[in-house]
Amino acid sequence: MILPGCELRSIQSEKEGKCHATKRIGGVSCSILLIVMAMIAPVASASTFELVAPSPTIKTYLFGTDYELFIAQTIPEVGYASAPGDVTATLQYVGLGKDSDFTDFHFASGNIALILRGDINFSDKVNNASAHNAMGVIIFDYWDFPPLQTVTLTNDTSIPSIFVTKAVGEQLQVYLGAGITTAHIDTRDVPEPSTMLLLGFGLLGIAGVRRDRT
């Protein structure tokens, strides 16, 4: 919503989580900083992420604390959510998930790819994994703060994918070294997207979740 006589143009800053806007009133331009206020209600999810070897369950991870599903943004309508699916397969680390990494790490068809965040978009990592016949993808963060982010995929994907914290990703690598290599991912219950409001000087706008980025 834009007030009468005002022209609003906003650009989201991914690093700061803020929007810079230009407001034009009576031919005079002034810069306005619109702070993104995230109003995110607790969301229940029946999704599952756990390690099995192959049974019983070795480790069960918590949704919203240890891992997140990629979610779509509805206002404005951009981005894609994690593809729904329920897979249990061998977990295999493949670096940054570039196309060449799947060859360099001798990725085995039918495995779940464990991928480090960085260099290319999340959706490119997932689609590279799909092209090499992965059953699913786990992308882990490379920094500790914030501990977990809400993210979306730039492009559509066809296999289940989740985003986990740096600590979980490092723990998974330890488990792999100990021979615990089978993971179970269930992304059939993707939560509703969060709504984020832009507030500033009486101007209202709509912004969405953090976009797909490296």
One Martini backbone bead per residue (centre of mass of N, CA, C, O) as a GRO file, in nm:
protein
  214
    1MET     BB    1   0.096   0.036   0.023
    2ILE     BB    2   0.034   0.374  -0.097
    3LEU     BB    3   0.043   0.686  -0.049
    4PRO     BB    4  -0.064   0.968  -0.147
    5GLY     BB    5   0.198   1.110  -0.340
    6CYS     BB    6   0.362   0.837  -0.344
    7GLU     BB    7   0.683   0.688  -0.421
    8LEU     BB    8   0.776   0.340  -0.412
    9ARG     BB    9   1.111   0.198  -0.366
   10SER     BB   10   1.243  -0.133  -0.318
   11ILE     BB   11   1.543  -0.287  -0.162
   12GLN     BB   12   1.676  -0.579  -0.077
   13SER     BB   13   1.888  -0.673   0.196
   14GLU     BB   14   2.038  -0.969   0.267
   15LYS     BB   15   2.244  -0.898   0.498
   16GLU     BB   16   2.039  -0.698   0.679
   17GLY     BB   17   1.720  -0.726   0.643
   18LYS     BB   18   1.657  -0.471   0.453
   19CYS     BB   19   1.499  -0.169   0.328
   20HIS     BB   20   1.533   0.059   0.063
   21ALA     BB   21   1.368   0.374   0.016
   22THR     BB   22   1.181   0.585  -0.211
   23LYS     BB   23   1.033   0.903  -0.149
   24ARG     BB   24   0.777   1.091  -0.325
   25ILE     BB   25   0.709   1.443  -0.248
   26GLY     BB   26   0.651   1.701  -0.437
   27GLY     BB   27   0.944   1.634  -0.592
   28VAL     BB   28   1.070   1.515  -0.327
   29SER     BB   29   1.350   1.334  -0.222
   30CYS     BB   30   1.376   1.056   0.010
   31SER     BB   31   1.525   0.853   0.241
   32ILE     BB   32   1.411   0.526   0.347
   33LEU     BB   33   1.404   0.304   0.624
   34LEU     BB   34   1.294  -0.027   0.603
   35ILE     BB   35   1.200  -0.245   0.842
   36VAL     BB   36   1.209  -0.580   0.884
   37MET     BB   37   0.924  -0.749   1.010
   38ALA     BB   38   0.901  -1.055   1.156
   39MET     BB   39   0.595  -1.255   1.141
   40ILE     BB   40   0.637  -1.561   1.304
   41ALA     BB   41   0.471  -1.832   1.345
   42PRO     BB   42   0.435  -2.119   1.471
   43VAL     BB   43   0.528  -2.424   1.295
   44ALA     BB   44   0.402  -2.714   1.203
   45SER     BB   45   0.568  -3.039   1.137
   46ALA     BB   46   0.585  -3.374   0.976
   47SER     BB   47   0.863  -3.383   0.931
   48THR     BB   48   1.175  -3.573   0.849
   49PHE     BB   49   1.500  -3.625   1.027
   50GLU     BB   50   1.724  -3.910   1.005
   51LEU     BB   51   1.926  -4.166   1.147
   52VAL     BB   52   2.009  -4.482   0.999
   53ALA     BB   53   2.155  -4.843   1.044
   54PRO     BB   54   1.887  -4.878   0.950
   55SER     BB   55   1.828  -5.001   1.242
   56PRO     BB   56   1.767  -4.808   1.452
   57THR     BB   57   1.744  -4.501   1.551
   58ILE     BB   58   2.011  -4.276   1.604
   59LYS     BB   59   1.895  -3.985   1.486
   60THR     BB   60   1.688  -3.704   1.571
   61TYR     BB   61   1.568  -3.417   1.419
   62LEU     BB   62   1.472  -3.075   1.454
   63PHE     BB   63   1.234  -2.878   1.362
   64GLY     BB   64   1.363  -2.539   1.366
   65THR     BB   65   1.663  -2.622   1.480
   66ASP     BB   66   1.823  -2.825   1.273
   67TYR     BB   67   1.590  -2.783   1.050
   68GLU     BB   68   1.472  -2.696   0.713
   69LEU     BB   69   1.245  -2.603   0.487
   70PHE     BB   70   1.179  -2.505   0.191
   71ILE     BB   71   1.009  -2.200   0.103
   72ALA     BB   72   0.754  -2.021  -0.020
   73GLN     BB   73   0.653  -1.719  -0.168
   74THR     BB   74   0.341  -1.527  -0.197
   75ILE     BB   75   0.426  -1.211  -0.105
   76PRO     BB   76   0.544  -1.227  -0.344
   77GLU     BB   77   0.553  -1.462  -0.609
   78VAL     BB   78   0.831  -1.651  -0.504
   79GLY     BB   79   0.966  -1.932  -0.534
   80TYR     BB   80   1.053  -2.250  -0.376
   81ALA     BB   81   0.992  -2.552  -0.249
   82SER     BB   82   1.024  -2.837  -0.130
   83ALA     BB   83   1.014  -3.137  -0.241
   84PRO     BB   84   0.818  -3.395  -0.217
   85GLY     BB   85   0.918  -3.666   0.014
   86ASP     BB   86   1.030  -4.023   0.085
   87VAL     BB   87   1.358  -4.104   0.203
   88THR     BB   88   1.599  -4.386   0.203
   89ALA     BB   89   1.959  -4.346   0.228
   90THR     BB   90   2.268  -4.295   0.142
   91LEU     BB   91   2.515  -4.090   0.265
   92GLN     BB   92   2.690  -3.822   0.070
   93TYR     BB   93   2.965  -3.637   0.021
   94VAL     BB   94   2.985  -3.325  -0.223
   95GLY     BB   95   3.050  -3.060  -0.121
   96LEU     BB   96   2.913  -2.791  -0.320
   97GLY     BB   97   2.744  -2.928  -0.568
   98LYS     BB   98   2.879  -2.941  -0.816
   99ASP     BB   99   2.898  -3.110  -1.098
  100SER     BB  100   3.204  -3.201  -1.052
  101ASP     BB  101   3.172  -3.322  -0.761
  102PHE     BB  102   3.026  -3.590  -0.838
  103THR     BB  103   3.284  -3.698  -0.973
  104ASP     BB  104   3.509  -3.650  -0.759
  105PHE     BB  105   3.324  -3.821  -0.529
  106HIS     BB  106   3.181  -4.065  -0.652
  107PHE     BB  107   2.881  -4.065  -0.697
  108ALA     BB  108   2.603  -4.254  -0.600
  109SER     BB  109   2.339  -4.382  -0.713
  110GLY     BB  110   2.072  -4.319  -0.472
  111ASN     BB  111   2.173  -4.104  -0.297
  112ILE     BB  112   2.238  -3.872  -0.044
  113ALA     BB  113   2.324  -3.537  -0.051
  114LEU     BB  114   2.600  -3.373   0.103
  115ILE     BB  115   2.602  -3.009   0.129
  116LEU     BB  116   2.772  -2.718   0.097
  117ARG     BB  117   2.756  -2.404   0.134
  118GLY     BB  118   2.813  -2.231  -0.174
  119ASP     BB  119   2.872  -2.041  -0.486
  120ILE     BB  120   2.580  -2.171  -0.524
  121ASN     BB  121   2.272  -2.232  -0.549
  122PHE     BB  122   2.052  -2.434  -0.406
  123SER     BB  123   1.901  -2.529  -0.665
  124ASP     BB  124   2.160  -2.618  -0.814
  125LYS     BB  125   2.239  -2.839  -0.618
  126VAL     BB  126   1.981  -3.008  -0.644
  127ASN     BB  127   1.989  -3.042  -0.959
  128ASN     BB  128   2.262  -3.179  -0.969
  129ALA     BB  129   2.180  -3.423  -0.800
  130SER     BB  130   1.952  -3.517  -0.986
  131ALA     BB  131   2.138  -3.560  -1.239
  132HIS     BB  132   2.292  -3.788  -1.036
  133ASN     BB  133   2.062  -3.962  -0.890
  134ALA     BB  134   1.946  -3.845  -0.645
  135MET     BB  135   1.713  -3.868  -0.371
  136GLY     BB  136   1.860  -3.631  -0.203
  137VAL     BB  137   1.906  -3.324   0.010
  138ILE     BB  138   2.175  -3.182   0.219
  139ILE     BB  139   2.215  -2.855   0.346
  140PHE     BB  140   2.491  -2.684   0.493
  141ASP     BB  141   2.619  -2.457   0.681
  142TYR     BB  142   2.906  -2.206   0.733
  143TRP     BB  143   2.756  -2.079   0.986
  144ASP     BB  144   2.639  -1.991   1.321
  145PHE     BB  145   2.524  -1.698   1.231
  146PRO     BB  146   2.255  -1.783   1.225
  147PRO     BB  147   2.152  -2.098   1.314
  148LEU     BB  148   1.874  -2.044   1.139
  149GLN     BB  149   1.720  -2.034   0.820
  150THR     BB  150   1.493  -1.891   0.595
  151VAL     BB  151   1.436  -2.049   0.279
  152THR     BB  152   1.457  -2.038  -0.083
  153LEU     BB  153   1.392  -2.134  -0.415
  154THR     BB  154   1.448  -2.026  -0.734
  155ASN     BB  155   1.404  -2.318  -0.838
  156ASP     BB  156   1.286  -2.594  -0.941
  157THR     BB  157   1.234  -2.920  -0.793
  158SER     BB  158   1.238  -3.306  -0.757
  159ILE     BB  159   1.376  -3.333  -0.473
  160PRO     BB  160   1.443  -3.369  -0.163
  161SER     BB  161   1.503  -3.085   0.069
  162ILE     BB  162   1.739  -2.950   0.314
  163PHE     BB  163   1.822  -2.729   0.595
  164VAL     BB  164   2.118  -2.702   0.792
  165THR     BB  165   2.329  -2.670   1.024
  166LYS     BB  166   2.655  -2.665   1.087
  167ALA     BB  167   2.652  -2.868   1.324
  168VAL     BB  168   2.500  -3.091   1.171
  169GLY     BB  169   2.693  -3.124   0.933
  170GLU     BB  170   2.940  -3.205   1.109
  171GLN     BB  171   2.802  -3.448   1.241
  172LEU     BB  172   2.752  -3.611   0.982
  173GLN     BB  173   3.053  -3.649   0.916
  174VAL     BB  174   3.113  -3.814   1.168
  175TYR     BB  175   2.915  -4.043   1.110
  176LEU     BB  176   3.042  -4.128   0.845
  177GLY     BB  177   3.321  -4.205   0.978
  178ALA     BB  178   3.150  -4.432   1.164
  179GLY     BB  179   2.930  -4.571   0.948
  180ILE     BB  180   2.682  -4.372   0.951
  181THR     BB  181   2.484  -4.359   0.634
  182THR     BB  182   2.170  -4.353   0.698
  183ALA     BB  183   1.892  -4.167   0.567
  184HIS     BB  184   1.589  -3.976   0.659
  185ILE     BB  185   1.344  -3.812   0.439
  186ASP     BB  186   1.052  -3.591   0.505
  187THR     BB  187   0.868  -3.350   0.276
  188ARG     BB  188   0.538  -3.363   0.269
  189ASP     BB  189   0.535  -3.120   0.501
  190VAL     BB  190   0.500  -2.805   0.407
  191PRO     BB  191   0.507  -2.510   0.524
  192GLU     BB  192   0.389  -2.217   0.555
  193PRO     BB  193   0.451  -1.920   0.468
  194SER     BB  194   0.590  -1.633   0.558
  195THR     BB  195   0.515  -1.311   0.690
  196MET     BB  196   0.637  -0.986   0.587
  197LEU     BB  197   0.681  -0.660   0.718
  198LEU     BB  198   0.673  -0.320   0.618
  199LEU     BB  199   0.801  -0.050   0.818
  200GLY     BB  200   0.747   0.315   0.751
  201PHE     BB  201   0.623   0.615   0.769
  202GLY     BB  202   0.328   0.480   0.696
  203LEU     BB  203   0.446   0.253   0.518
  204LEU     BB  204   0.333  -0.022   0.324
  205GLY     BB  205   0.454  -0.362   0.283
  206ILE     BB  206   0.588  -0.650   0.110
  207ALA     BB  207   0.770  -0.934   0.222
  208GLY     BB  208   1.001  -1.202   0.228
  209VAL     BB  209   1.190  -1.447   0.229
  210ARG     BB  210   1.483  -1.567   0.196
  211ARG     BB  211   1.674  -1.598  -0.061
  212ASP     BB  212   1.841  -1.761  -0.286
  213ARG     BB  213   2.175  -1.832  -0.169
  214THR     BB  214   2.518  -1.879  -0.085
   0.00000   0.00000   0.00000
